[in-house]
Amino acid sequence: MLNRLTDTLNFQTQALTLRAERQRLLASNIANADTPGYQARDIDFARALREATGEVGTPGAMATTQAGHIAPLAGARGESGKVYALQAQTNLDSNGVDMDRERASFADNSVKYEATLRFINASVRTTLDSMKSPNQG
């Protein structure tokens, strides 16, 4: 029973962490919209979530030999897993940021981040309510 509760929260925690990383990348793209030669980057969220939950193997992951070792980020969460966005049009300064696409992606990701937070909040609230005794109001 407890495994089902923790599995659900672990999945949502991974999703929230990945949404935060994607938000950081999108904000970086928007901030560098006027930087000559800057190429917009993004992550494949679905692939990153599958890797984070262990559904598929993480390419480039290093094995740790001791419990205290810190493994570097790999797969979609590592630098090599970030993909360059396709340019909709060519700019004279070779900047690959499409502000319309970046703003739309930023707003979409913000809504999904908020939805994940609400789901976690509701899940915790439901769990706490189920643990109350019938005499508590």
N, C-alpha and C positions, 0 to 999 in steps of 0.2 A: 504494500500500500504506500509506504513512504517512498519507495523507488519511483512510483508513478508521479508523485508530487515533485520530487527533486528532478526527475527527467524533464518534466514540462518546464520547470523554472530554469534548468540548465540550458535548454533549447532557446528559451526566450532571452536569457542572459547573453548567449552567443549572438543571437540576432541583434540585440541592442548594441553590443560591442561593435559588430560589423556595420550597423547603421551609423554609429558615431564616427567610425573610420571613414565611411563613404562621405559623410557630411563634411569631414575635415578636408577630404580631397576635393570635393565640389567647391568648398569655400576657397581653397587654394587656387583652383582654376579661375574663379571669379576675380580673386585678388590680382591675378597675373594676366588679366585680359589685355592689358596694354604693354606687356613685356615682350619685346621682340624675340622671336624664336621659341617662345614658350609653347609647349604642347600639352593640351588638356589630357588629364588622366582620370581613370575611373576603375572600379573593381567590378567583376562579375559577381553580383551579390549572391545569386543562386548557387554558383559553384563554391564560393567562399563559405556559405552556410553548410553545404554538404561536406566540405573539408573539415570545418570546425566541429561538426557533430559526429565525425568519423564515418559518415556514410560512404565516402570515397577516400582513397589515400591522398596524402598531401605531398605533391611533388616538391622535391628540394628539401624535405624535412630532414634534419640531422638527428641521429639517435643520441640520446644521453646515456652515459654509463653510470651515473650516480643520481640519486634523487635530488640533490642540491644543485645540479647543473641547470643552467637556463638555456633553453633551446631558442635560437633566433627565429623570428617570424618566417614562415615559409608559405608556399602556395599562394593563394589569392591575397593573403594578408601581408605577405612579404613584398619587397620592392619589385621582385621579378614577376609577381602575380598581378601587378597593376597594368592595365592595358591603356594604350593611347586611344583617345576618342577619334573617330573618323571626322575629317573636316568636311563641313557642308559647302564651304567655299574657300577659295585661296585668298590669303591676305598678302599684301606686299611685304610685310615684315615677318612673314612665316609664322605668325602666331596662330595656334590651332584652337583658340577658345571661341566657341559659338555662344554668345551670351544668352540668347533665347533658350537654347538647349540646356545650358547650365542652370539658369534660373528655374526652368521647369523641373529639372532633375532635383534641384535643391528643395523646391517646394514639395515635390512628391516624396522625397526621402524624409523631410521634416514631418509630414503627415504620418508616414509609416513608423517613424521613430516614436511619435506621440502615441500611436495605436499600440505599439509594443509595450510602452510604459503603462498604458491603461490596462492592458491585458495582465501584466505582472501584478499591478495594484489590485485588480479584481480577483486574481487567483489567490493572492495572499490574504485579502479580506475574507474571501469565502472559506479559506482554510481556518483562519482565526475564528470566524463565526461558527464553524462546525465544531470547534473545540470548546465553545462555551457550554456551561451547564444550562439545563432548561430553566433554572431559577434566575439566571442572569438576564437582564433586559436588554 
